[in-house]
Amino acid sequence: MKFLKDKIYLNSKKKLFFYIFLSAIILLGGVWFIFFRHYYPPENSLVIYPFDFPPSPPLPQIFSGQVERGENLSAVLKKLPKLSPTEMEAICQQLKKMTNLRRLKPGDSFQLQLNWEGKFVKFSLTTSPVDIFEVTLDKSGKWIGEKKDVLIDKYWTQVSGEITSNLFSAMNDLQEEDQLVLDFVDIFAAEIDFHSDPQPNDRFQIIVEKYYTGKTFVKYGRILYAAYQNRSRKVEAIYFPTSGGGGYYTPQGESLNKAFLKSPLKFTRISSTYTSRRHHPILGGFRPHYGVDYAAPLGAPVWAVADGVVSFCGWNKGYGNQVVINHSRGYKTMYGHLSRFAPGLKKGKKVRQKEVIGYVGSTGLSTGPHLDFRLLKNNVFRNPLKEISPRAAPLPPQQIAPFKEFKKSLEQWLATGEKNRLITSFSSRERKIGDARSYPKS
């Protein structure tokens, strides 16, 4: 009997546990349903509605290219498709109002834009990174020409290096263009003869204005500081604007301009120097050569080394076409073997320093294109490479203080070691390159 009671009690206990377990399952299922039902959306709950996308509009037609050698604007427009004679004429007329079309050069770029129907939208001509000209046709049929506005950044840039073979190579190794070399040499035209003086290991340092639009280099501005160091001396030049237009001065305020330039030609090489004994290439034998022969390309410009008056301009036997100029203090210079004279040059004409008087040739007794340059003082030949020329006037006293202030700003910047410094930014519509003030932003 007791066994039967124990068995009934055990079965009742099992049933109790079973009902408790079942209740827990039902409770957990309810909780899951309440909190997690949204994670499983009912079947077929997503409804897709049909939608017709409009077709993409046709893309505009764009034709671009570059001006080829010998081409003018008419030739450029004629090779573009779907331009009528009326449209060509209108484009030419609008561009003429904005730029000199005769100055088109190979490499200038152009672009024609037509709509999807092949009708004219816009023509653009780019002659430099800051000279972009656009011609459009508005809805009323009016032709509109406009120069595109470009943001120009002006920097001070420091350029320094060492000569290994020549100045051109040294600058090119620094990714600088030949124009910077010519500008640099021009500054020291009265101090250094770059045809003969430079030697390996000579050093140079420059602060030059550079203009950019975005990351595109546009052009060099003015060289503000230049220095050249050779074995024996260091020459420095600082540009400073004055009432007379500005010029280059030593750190002490003395003018770098001199009465005589060191060379009558832009940077080139010397083929024969001043000597009292030289084997003549045509006449034979040893003869004195009281001048300097500058080898240069045929037609290279020759300039007067100083202010003066032309005393002779014509044919002079072995010298061929020759110009003789009388200068102050008893000086006289002679320029021989010219191919031709500068237009309007004649006896009695006053010429200025660096004024072109003729062009390199091979007339007279000459074996090839070169310039025979001679210098006389009181009718006695002097060595042009060694003659010391007097300086021009120094800075006036009232400009010494501003000059020193500008010099100090250059020295402070050089001491920072910076290679580039933004000076100012301006719109191409506001002013032209070169008008921007050469002082840093505060």
KOLNUNU-410938 format. One record per residue (C-alpha): residue number from 1; z, x, y; residue in one letter. Coordinates in nm, 4 decimals. Each point is the difference from the previous one (the first is absolute). Layout:
// residues N
NODE  miti         z         x         y  torvex
NODE   NUM         Z         X         Y       A
...
***
This chain:
// residues 442
NODE  miti         z         x         y  torvex
NODE     1    0.0000    0.0000    0.0000       M
NODE     2    0.0886    0.2811    0.2293       K
NODE     3   -0.3325    0.1665   -0.0847       F
NODE     4   -0.1873   -0.3134    0.1019       L
NODE     5    0.1838   -0.0156    0.3334       K
NODE     6   -0.0773    0.3634    0.0708       D
NODE     7   -0.3683   -0.0557   -0.0710       K
NODE     8   -0.0162   -0.3058    0.2284       I
NODE     9    0.1735    0.1992    0.2771       Y
NODE    10   -0.2436    0.2890   -0.0438       L
NODE    11   -0.3007   -0.2317    0.0204       N
NODE    12    0.1379   -0.1630    0.3148       S
NODE    13    0.0459    0.3418    0.1603       K
NODE    14   -0.3574    0.1010   -0.0828       K
NODE    15   -0.1319   -0.3230    0.1478       K
NODE    16    0.1999    0.0657    0.3183       L
NODE    17   -0.1500    0.3472    0.0372       F
NODE    18   -0.3431   -0.1428   -0.0681       F
NODE    19    0.0319   -0.2622    0.2729       Y
NODE    20    0.1379    0.2561    0.2458       I
NODE    21   -0.2927    0.2337   -0.0744       F
NODE    22   -0.2513   -0.2822    0.0330       L
NODE    23    0.1537   -0.1067    0.3312       S
NODE    24   -0.0252    0.3604    0.1305       A
NODE    25   -0.3685    0.0159   -0.0975       I
NODE    26   -0.0705   -0.3290    0.1764       I
NODE    27    0.1938    0.1170    0.3090       L
NODE    28   -0.1830    0.3338    0.0187       L
NODE    29   -0.3330   -0.1775   -0.0428       G
NODE    30    0.0833   -0.2275    0.2925       G
NODE    31    0.0955    0.2961    0.2185       V
NODE    32   -0.3235    0.1811   -0.0902       W
NODE    33   -0.2057   -0.3090    0.0758       F
NODE    34    0.1638   -0.0470    0.3398       I
NODE    35   -0.0343    0.3627    0.1179       F
NODE    36   -0.3130    0.1274   -0.1718       F
NODE    37   -0.2295   -0.2951   -0.0290       R
NODE    38   -0.2050    0.1131    0.3086       H
NODE    39   -0.1042    0.3210   -0.1728       Y
NODE    40   -0.2094   -0.1925   -0.2441       Y
NODE    41   -0.2189   -0.2481    0.1835       P
NODE    42   -0.1108   -0.2991   -0.1974       P
NODE    43   -0.3218    0.0328   -0.1873       E
NODE    44   -0.3144   -0.0910    0.1976       N
NODE    45    0.1972   -0.0002    0.3297       S
NODE    46   -0.2538    0.2297    0.1800       L
NODE    47   -0.2743   -0.1997    0.1701       V
NODE    48   -0.3149    0.1870    0.1103       I
NODE    49   -0.2000   -0.1551    0.2794       Y
NODE    50   -0.3650    0.1043    0.0351       P
NODE    51   -0.0838    0.1884    0.3269       F
NODE    52   -0.3410    0.1150    0.1212       D
NODE    53    0.0120    0.3326    0.1935       F
NODE    54   -0.2642    0.0280    0.2748       P
NODE    55   -0.2618    0.2711   -0.0606       P
NODE    56    0.0572    0.3361    0.1768       S
NODE    57   -0.2069    0.0338    0.3174       P
NODE    58   -0.2865    0.2510   -0.0259       P
NODE    59    0.0924    0.3500    0.1180       L
NODE    60   -0.1538    0.1392    0.3206       P
NODE    61   -0.2796    0.2540   -0.0360       Q
NODE    62    0.0787    0.3478    0.1342       I
NODE    63   -0.2505    0.2818    0.0501       F
NODE    64    0.1217    0.3409    0.1191       S
NODE    65   -0.1345    0.3512    0.0370       G
NODE    66   -0.0300    0.3074    0.2210       Q
NODE    67   -0.2449    0.1111    0.2655       V
NODE    68   -0.2433    0.2524   -0.1451       E
NODE    69   -0.1496    0.2976    0.1807       R
NODE    70   -0.2697   -0.1074    0.2462       G
NODE    71    0.0978   -0.3684   -0.0059       E
NODE    72    0.0667   -0.2125    0.3073       N
NODE    73    0.1641   -0.3429    0.0055       L
NODE    74   -0.3305   -0.1838   -0.0398       S
NODE    75   -0.0745    0.1953   -0.3175       A
NODE    76    0.3479   -0.0790   -0.1318       V
NODE    77   -0.0335   -0.3742    0.0642       L
NODE    78   -0.3482   -0.0199   -0.1511       K
NODE    79    0.1211    0.1247   -0.3368       K
NODE    80    0.2686   -0.2703   -0.0163       L
NODE    81   -0.0942   -0.3263   -0.1766       P
NODE    82   -0.0280   -0.3480    0.1529       K
NODE    83    0.0156    0.1044    0.3668       L
NODE    84   -0.2535   -0.1717    0.2225       S
NODE    85   -0.1649    0.1798    0.2963       P
NODE    86    0.2050   -0.2212    0.2338       T
NODE    87    0.3254    0.1043   -0.1670       E
NODE    88   -0.1002    0.3672    0.0090       M
NODE    89   -0.0743   -0.0200    0.3719       E
NODE    90    0.3295   -0.1785    0.0703       A
NODE    91    0.1978    0.2621   -0.1936       I
NODE    92   -0.1713    0.2825    0.1910       C
NODE    93    0.0650   -0.1632    0.3369       Q
NODE    94    0.3699   -0.0526   -0.0716       Q
NODE    95    0.0519    0.3551   -0.1271       L
NODE    96   -0.1804    0.1482    0.3021       K
NODE    97    0.2663   -0.1538    0.2218       K
NODE    98    0.2741    0.1850   -0.1872       M
NODE    99   -0.1379    0.3396   -0.1022       T
NODE   100   -0.2886    0.2433    0.0437       N
NODE   101   -0.2264   -0.0722   -0.2962       L
NODE   102   -0.1910    0.3235    0.0607       R
NODE   103    0.3048    0.1873   -0.1214       R
NODE   104   -0.0131   -0.1443   -0.3505       L
NODE   105    0.0409    0.2824   -0.2474       K
NODE   106   -0.0353    0.0447   -0.3744       P
NODE   107    0.3133   -0.1245   -0.1737       G
NODE   108    0.0765   -0.2822    0.2432       D
NODE   109    0.0712   -0.3072   -0.2126       S
NODE   110   -0.1042   -0.3638    0.0314       F
NODE   111    0.0694   -0.3294   -0.1752       Q
NODE   112   -0.1761   -0.3371   -0.0008       L
NODE   113    0.1868   -0.3111   -0.1124       Q
NODE   114   -0.1822   -0.3231   -0.0937       L
NODE   115    0.1549   -0.3237   -0.1223       N
NODE   116   -0.0733   -0.1474   -0.3444       W
NODE   117   -0.3077   -0.1709    0.1412       E
NODE   118   -0.1371    0.3315    0.1257       G
NODE   119    0.0659   -0.0769    0.3668       K
NODE   120    0.1176    0.2666    0.2452       F
NODE   121    0.3762    0.0406    0.0469       V
NODE   122    0.0678    0.3497    0.1372       K
NODE   123   -0.1526    0.3449    0.0504       F
NODE   124    0.2244    0.3032    0.0571       S
NODE   125   -0.0861    0.3565    0.0998       L
NODE   126    0.2508    0.2851   -0.0380       T
NODE   127   -0.0745    0.3228    0.1867       T
NODE   128    0.3516    0.1456   -0.0303       S
NODE   129    0.3380   -0.1115   -0.1355       P
NODE   130    0.0816   -0.1459    0.3435       V
NODE   131   -0.3469   -0.1202    0.0992       D
NODE   132   -0.0722   -0.3140   -0.2016       I
NODE   133   -0.2382   -0.2515    0.1572       F
NODE   134   -0.0413   -0.3556   -0.1314       E
NODE   135   -0.2623   -0.2659    0.0738       V
NODE   136    0.0648   -0.3618   -0.1033       T
NODE   137   -0.1649   -0.3400    0.0496       L
NODE   138    0.2344   -0.2873    0.0861       D
NODE   139   -0.0447   -0.3669   -0.0949       K
NODE   140   -0.1692   -0.0785    0.3305       S
NODE   141   -0.2680    0.2609   -0.0688       G
NODE   142    0.1338    0.2537    0.2518       K
NODE   143   -0.0231    0.3681   -0.0867       W
NODE   144    0.3213    0.1952    0.0586       I
NODE   145    0.0404    0.3785    0.0051       G
NODE   146    0.3445    0.1575   -0.0151       E
NODE   147    0.1481    0.3440   -0.0542       K
NODE   148    0.2701   -0.0207   -0.2643       K
NODE   149    0.3499    0.0836    0.1168       D
NODE   150    0.1473    0.2965   -0.1891       V
NODE   151    0.3553    0.1360    0.0120       L
NODE   152   -0.0056    0.3734    0.0716       I
NODE   153    0.2902    0.2355   -0.0714       D
NODE   154    0.0332    0.3229    0.1933       K
NODE   155    0.1883    0.2872   -0.1648       Y
NODE   156    0.1062    0.3490    0.0840       W
NODE   157   -0.0945    0.2177   -0.2970       T
NODE   158    0.1100    0.3562   -0.0656       Q
NODE   159   -0.2586    0.2282   -0.1613       V
NODE   160    0.0855    0.3584   -0.0930       S
NODE   161   -0.1430    0.2577   -0.2333       G
NODE   162   -0.1131    0.3536   -0.0682       E
NODE   163   -0.3476    0.1486    0.0091       I
NODE   164   -0.1243    0.1459   -0.3274       T
NODE   165   -0.3729    0.0258    0.0713       S
NODE   166   -0.0781   -0.1947    0.3188       N
NODE   167    0.1380   -0.2746    0.2214       L
NODE   168   -0.2349   -0.2692   -0.1321       F
NODE   169    0.1080    0.0602   -0.3601       S
NODE   170    0.3678    0.0063    0.0950       A
NODE   171   -0.0268   -0.3358    0.1785       M
NODE   172   -0.2093   -0.1533   -0.2777       N
NODE   173    0.2648    0.1042   -0.2535       D
NODE   174    0.2429   -0.2134    0.2025       L
NODE   175   -0.2407   -0.2977   -0.0237       Q
NODE   176   -0.0858    0.0289    0.3693       E
NODE   177   -0.3499   -0.0464    0.1399       E
NODE   178   -0.2179    0.2596    0.1738       D
NODE   179    0.0427   -0.1769    0.3340       Q
NODE   180    0.3632    0.1122    0.0131       L
NODE   181   -0.1124    0.3615   -0.0450       V
NODE   182   -0.2477   -0.0283    0.2871       L
NODE   183    0.2588   -0.1607    0.2288       D
NODE   184    0.2570    0.2663   -0.0894       F
NODE   185   -0.2417    0.2869    0.0628       V
NODE   186   -0.1080   -0.1565    0.3283       D
NODE   187    0.3585    0.0096    0.1327       I
NODE   188    0.0219    0.3767   -0.0460       F
NODE   189   -0.3588    0.0688    0.1111       A
NODE   190    0.1260    0.2268    0.2795       A
NODE   191    0.2705    0.1682   -0.2123       E
NODE   192   -0.1442    0.0618   -0.3462       I
NODE   193   -0.3497    0.0759   -0.1207       D
NODE   194    0.0035   -0.1838   -0.3303       F
NODE   195   -0.3252    0.1699   -0.0985       H
NODE   196    0.1767    0.3336   -0.0445       S
NODE   197    0.3772   -0.0205    0.0511       D
NODE   198    0.1318   -0.2102   -0.2944       P
NODE   199    0.1256    0.1918   -0.3027       Q
NODE   200    0.1516   -0.1044   -0.3349       P
NODE   201    0.3690   -0.0968    0.0270       N
NODE   202   -0.0365   -0.1174    0.3606       D
NODE   203    0.1892   -0.3273    0.0471       R
NODE   204   -0.0623   -0.3114    0.2071       F
NODE   205    0.2029   -0.3056    0.0978       Q
NODE   206   -0.1209   -0.3211    0.1642       I
NODE   207    0.1377   -0.3308    0.1232       I
NODE   208   -0.2908   -0.2396    0.0283       V
NODE   209   -0.0338   -0.3695    0.0715       E
NODE   210   -0.1497   -0.1949   -0.2892       K
NODE   211   -0.1150   -0.3603    0.0040       Y
NODE   212    0.0115   -0.2261   -0.3052       Y
NODE   213   -0.0694   -0.3610   -0.0816       T
NODE   214    0.2149   -0.0761   -0.3003       G
NODE   215   -0.0380    0.3054   -0.2230       K
NODE   216   -0.3519    0.0763    0.1235       T
NODE   217   -0.0370    0.3052    0.2248       F
NODE   218   -0.2021   -0.0836    0.3104       V
NODE   219   -0.0177    0.3167    0.2094       K
NODE   220    0.1895    0.2875    0.1569       Y
NODE   221    0.1459   -0.0388    0.3442       G
NODE   222    0.1135    0.2834    0.2200       R
NODE   223    0.1603    0.3182   -0.1284       I
NODE   224    0.3412    0.0044    0.1710       L
NODE   225    0.1215    0.3352   -0.1272       Y
NODE   226   -0.1840    0.2938   -0.1545       A
NODE   227    0.1194    0.3423   -0.1105       A
NODE   228   -0.1757    0.2959   -0.1588       Y
NODE   229    0.1882    0.2982   -0.1428       Q
NODE   230   -0.1712    0.3226   -0.1010       N
NODE   231    0.1390    0.3441   -0.0712       R
NODE   232    0.0433    0.0981    0.3620       S
NODE   233    0.0811   -0.3159    0.1954       R
NODE   234    0.0542   -0.3744    0.0083       K
NODE   235   -0.1847   -0.2227    0.2445       V
NODE   236    0.1175   -0.3539    0.0724       E
NODE   237   -0.1525   -0.2909    0.1892       A
NODE   238    0.1622   -0.3228    0.1181       I
NODE   239   -0.2089   -0.2811    0.1425       Y
NODE   240    0.1364   -0.1554    0.3174       F
NODE   241   -0.1647   -0.2646    0.2193       P
NODE   242   -0.0262    0.0847    0.3686       T
NODE   243   -0.1468   -0.1600    0.3092       S
NODE   244   -0.3133    0.2042   -0.0646       G
NODE   245   -0.0487   -0.1474   -0.3453       G
NODE   246    0.2279    0.2140   -0.2158       G
NODE   247   -0.0407    0.3232   -0.1899       G
NODE   248    0.1604    0.2495   -0.2372       Y
NODE   249    0.2846    0.2235    0.1081       Y
NODE   250    0.2183    0.2718   -0.1482       T
NODE   251    0.3682   -0.0863   -0.0657       P
NODE   252    0.0686    0.1648    0.3370       Q
NODE   253   -0.2365   -0.2383    0.1811       G
NODE   254   -0.2891    0.2438    0.0516       E
NODE   255   -0.3500   -0.1377   -0.0440       S
NODE   256   -0.1912    0.0975   -0.3121       L
NODE   257   -0.3237   -0.0489    0.1878       N
NODE   258   -0.1518    0.3251    0.1162       K
NODE   259   -0.2874    0.0953    0.2230       A
NODE   260   -0.1995    0.1102   -0.3075       F
NODE   261   -0.0180   -0.1367   -0.3530       L
NODE   262    0.0089    0.2398   -0.2916       K
NODE   263   -0.3253   -0.1352   -0.1444       S
NODE   264   -0.3144   -0.1737    0.1312       P
NODE   265   -0.0344   -0.2026   -0.3217       L
NODE   266    0.2073   -0.2359   -0.2067       K
NODE   267    0.1643    0.1577   -0.3035       F
NODE   268   -0.2545    0.2126   -0.1915       T
NODE   269   -0.0303    0.3546   -0.1363       R
NODE   270   -0.0938    0.3295    0.1679       I
NODE   271   -0.2955    0.1947   -0.1370       S
NODE   272    0.0068    0.3039    0.2313       S
NODE   273    0.2688    0.1273    0.2361       T
NODE   274    0.0081    0.2014    0.3223       Y
NODE   275   -0.0802    0.3651   -0.0738       T
NODE   276   -0.1551    0.3027    0.1659       S
NODE   277   -0.1876    0.0895   -0.3198       R
NODE   278   -0.1780   -0.2610   -0.2129       R
NODE   279   -0.3102    0.0240   -0.2183       H
NODE   280   -0.2493   -0.2381    0.1605       H
NODE   281   -0.1392   -0.2360   -0.2692       P
NODE   282   -0.3477   -0.0210    0.1593       I
NODE   283   -0.0583    0.3058    0.2191       L
NODE   284    0.1773    0.2379   -0.2379       G
NODE   285    0.2189    0.2925    0.0954       G
NODE   286    0.3501   -0.0134    0.1390       F
NODE   287    0.0439   -0.1734    0.3326       R
NODE   288    0.3014   -0.1263    0.1930       P
NODE   289    0.0775   -0.3684   -0.0353       H
NODE   290    0.1924   -0.1138    0.3059       Y
NODE   291    0.0649   -0.3501   -0.1193       G
NODE   292    0.1086   -0.2150   -0.2904       V
NODE   293   -0.2441   -0.1755   -0.2337       D
NODE   294    0.1242   -0.3377   -0.1184       Y
NODE   295   -0.1776   -0.1250   -0.3121       A
NODE   296   -0.0307   -0.3767    0.0256       A
NODE   297   -0.2272   -0.2820   -0.1177       P
NODE   298   -0.3248   -0.0497    0.1867       L
NODE   299    0.0609   -0.2438    0.2853       G
NODE   300    0.3787    0.0445    0.0172       A
NODE   301    0.1237   -0.0671    0.3567       P
NODE   302    0.0829    0.3004    0.2188       V
NODE   303    0.2445   -0.0470    0.2863       W
NODE   304    0.0920    0.1941    0.3124       A
NODE   305    0.3184    0.2002   -0.0551       V
NODE   306    0.1049   -0.0502    0.3636       A
NODE   307   -0.0889   -0.1826    0.3199       D
NODE   308   -0.2905    0.1594    0.1818       G
NODE   309   -0.3516   -0.0194    0.1410       V
NODE   310   -0.3191    0.0524   -0.2019       V
NODE   311   -0.1787    0.3091    0.1330       S
NODE   312   -0.2754    0.0116   -0.2639       F
NODE   313   -0.1473   -0.2532   -0.2423       C
NODE   314   -0.3215    0.0928   -0.1779       G
NODE   315   -0.1779    0.2483   -0.2257       W
NODE   316    0.1325    0.3572    0.0063       N
NODE   317   -0.1985    0.2214   -0.2388       K
NODE   318    0.2079    0.0989   -0.3050       G
NODE   319    0.2742   -0.2459    0.0910       Y
NODE   320   -0.2440   -0.2897   -0.0327       G
NODE   321    0.1218   -0.3102    0.1786       N
NODE   322    0.2994    0.1165    0.1991       Q
NODE   323    0.2553   -0.1418    0.2434       V
NODE   324    0.1979    0.2203    0.2393       V
NODE   325    0.3010   -0.1399    0.1868       I
NODE   326    0.1858    0.1598    0.2918       N
NODE   327    0.3768   -0.0586    0.0090       H
NODE   328    0.2813    0.0834    0.2399       S
NODE   329    0.1705    0.3430    0.0170       R
NODE   330   -0.3302    0.1812   -0.0645       G
NODE   331   -0.0515   -0.1350   -0.3525       Y
NODE   332   -0.3362   -0.0910   -0.1523       K
NODE   333   -0.0868   -0.1400   -0.3445       T
NODE   334   -0.3313    0.0038   -0.1897       M
NODE   335   -0.1151   -0.2298   -0.2816       Y
NODE   336   -0.3096    0.1099   -0.1940       G
NODE   337   -0.2431   -0.1126   -0.2755       H
NODE   338    0.0445   -0.3687    0.0895       L
NODE   339   -0.2344   -0.2531   -0.1588       S
NODE   340    0.0045   -0.2111    0.3174       R
NODE   341    0.1986   -0.0633    0.3155       F
NODE   342    0.2236   -0.2942    0.0808       A
NODE   343   -0.1851   -0.2786    0.1864       P
NODE   344    0.0052    0.0559    0.3759       G
NODE   345    0.1210    0.3594   -0.0213       L
NODE   346   -0.1632    0.2259    0.2598       K
NODE   347    0.0717    0.2914    0.2313       K
NODE   348    0.2638   -0.0894    0.2593       G
NODE   349    0.1632   -0.2766   -0.2043       K
NODE   350    0.3802   -0.0004   -0.0094       K
NODE   351    0.1452   -0.0253   -0.3502       V
NODE   352    0.3505   -0.0694   -0.1234       R
NODE   353    0.1934    0.1708   -0.2779       Q
NODE   354   -0.1057   -0.1449   -0.3386       K
NODE   355   -0.3097   -0.1629    0.1501       E
NODE   356   -0.2952    0.0268   -0.2399       V
NODE   357   -0.2668    0.2305    0.1438       I
NODE   358   -0.2315    0.0418   -0.2991       G
NODE   359   -0.0413    0.0028   -0.3760       Y
NODE   360    0.0031    0.2762   -0.2613       V
NODE   361   -0.3421    0.1327   -0.0920       G
NODE   362   -0.1887    0.3078   -0.1169       S
NODE   363   -0.2298    0.0745    0.2939       T
NODE   364   -0.0847    0.3541    0.1120       G
NODE   365    0.0884    0.2947   -0.2231       L
NODE   366    0.2034   -0.1861   -0.2575       S
NODE   367    0.0185   -0.0073   -0.3792       T
NODE   368    0.1527   -0.3477   -0.0228       G
NODE   369    0.1881   -0.2696    0.1894       P
NODE   370    0.2863    0.1485    0.2000       H
NODE   371    0.1369    0.0337    0.3526       L
NODE   372    0.0060    0.3331    0.1816       D
NODE   373    0.2980   -0.0229    0.2379       F
NODE   374    0.0768    0.2633    0.2623       R
NODE   375    0.2642    0.0431    0.2685       L
NODE   376   -0.0239    0.2171    0.3097       L
NODE   377    0.2489    0.0808    0.2754       K
NODE   378   -0.1407    0.1537    0.3165       N
NODE   379   -0.3276    0.0501   -0.1939       N
NODE   380    0.1722    0.2047   -0.2726       V
NODE   381   -0.0034   -0.1322   -0.3568       F
NODE   382    0.3426   -0.0889   -0.1389       R
NODE   383    0.1092   -0.0901   -0.3527       N
NODE   384    0.0328   -0.3814    0.0026       P
NODE   385    0.2451    0.0078   -0.2916       L
NODE   386    0.2483    0.2232    0.1842       K
NODE   387   -0.0342   -0.1100    0.3604       E
NODE   388    0.3218   -0.1552    0.1334       I
NODE   389   -0.0542   -0.3131    0.2040       S
NODE   390    0.2372   -0.1250    0.2713       P
NODE   391    0.1803   -0.3297   -0.0624       R
NODE   392   -0.0449   -0.3216    0.1914       A
NODE   393    0.2790   -0.1400    0.2201       A
NODE   394    0.3333   -0.0848   -0.1716       P
NODE   395    0.1741   -0.3371    0.0134       L
NODE   396    0.1095   -0.1010    0.3513       P
NODE   397    0.3786    0.0237    0.0561       P
NODE   398    0.0527   -0.3787    0.0103       Q
NODE   399   -0.1381   -0.0345   -0.3539       Q
NODE   400    0.2079    0.2714   -0.1650       I
NODE   401    0.2943   -0.2327   -0.0784       A
NODE   402   -0.2121   -0.2743   -0.1683       P
NODE   403   -0.1870    0.2723   -0.1893       F
NODE   404    0.3252    0.1461   -0.1342       K
NODE   405    0.1170   -0.3472   -0.1033       E
NODE   406   -0.3200   -0.0630   -0.1953       F
NODE   407    0.0165    0.3469   -0.1531       K
NODE   408    0.3581   -0.0727   -0.1110       K
NODE   409   -0.1059   -0.3237   -0.1722       S
NODE   410   -0.2654    0.1942   -0.1944       L
NODE   411    0.2453    0.2724   -0.1008       E
NODE   412    0.2590   -0.2552   -0.1140       Q
NODE   413   -0.2545   -0.1748   -0.2171       W
NODE   414   -0.1266    0.3274   -0.1486       L
NODE   415    0.3592    0.0834   -0.0935       A
NODE   416    0.0332   -0.3201   -0.2060       T
NODE   417   -0.2666    0.1150   -0.2446       G
NODE   418   -0.1675   -0.3418    0.0078       E
NODE   419   -0.3722    0.0029   -0.0707       K
NODE   420   -0.0828   -0.3380    0.1529       N
NODE   421    0.1658   -0.2088    0.2678       R
NODE   422   -0.1105   -0.3423    0.1204       L
NODE   423   -0.0344    0.0061    0.3782       I
NODE   424   -0.1389   -0.3437    0.0779       T
NODE   425   -0.2086   -0.2866   -0.1364       S
NODE   426   -0.2497   -0.2026    0.1962       F
NODE   427   -0.2819   -0.2476   -0.0366       S
NODE   428   -0.3581    0.1199    0.0229       S
NODE   429   -0.0550   -0.2795    0.2512       R
NODE   430    0.2832    0.1210    0.2203       E
NODE   431   -0.1236    0.3532    0.0543       R
NODE   432   -0.2284    0.2673   -0.1319       K
NODE   433    0.1061    0.2952   -0.2088       I
NODE   434    0.1117    0.2771    0.2332       G
NODE   435    0.1622   -0.2308    0.2541       D
NODE   436    0.3299   -0.0163   -0.1899       A
NODE   437    0.2918    0.1910    0.1515       R
NODE   438    0.0728    0.3324   -0.1729       S
NODE   439    0.3756   -0.0428   -0.0157       Y
NODE   440    0.2066   -0.1119   -0.2996       P
NODE   441    0.1638   -0.3371   -0.0438       K
NODE   442    0.3657    0.0054    0.0953       S
***
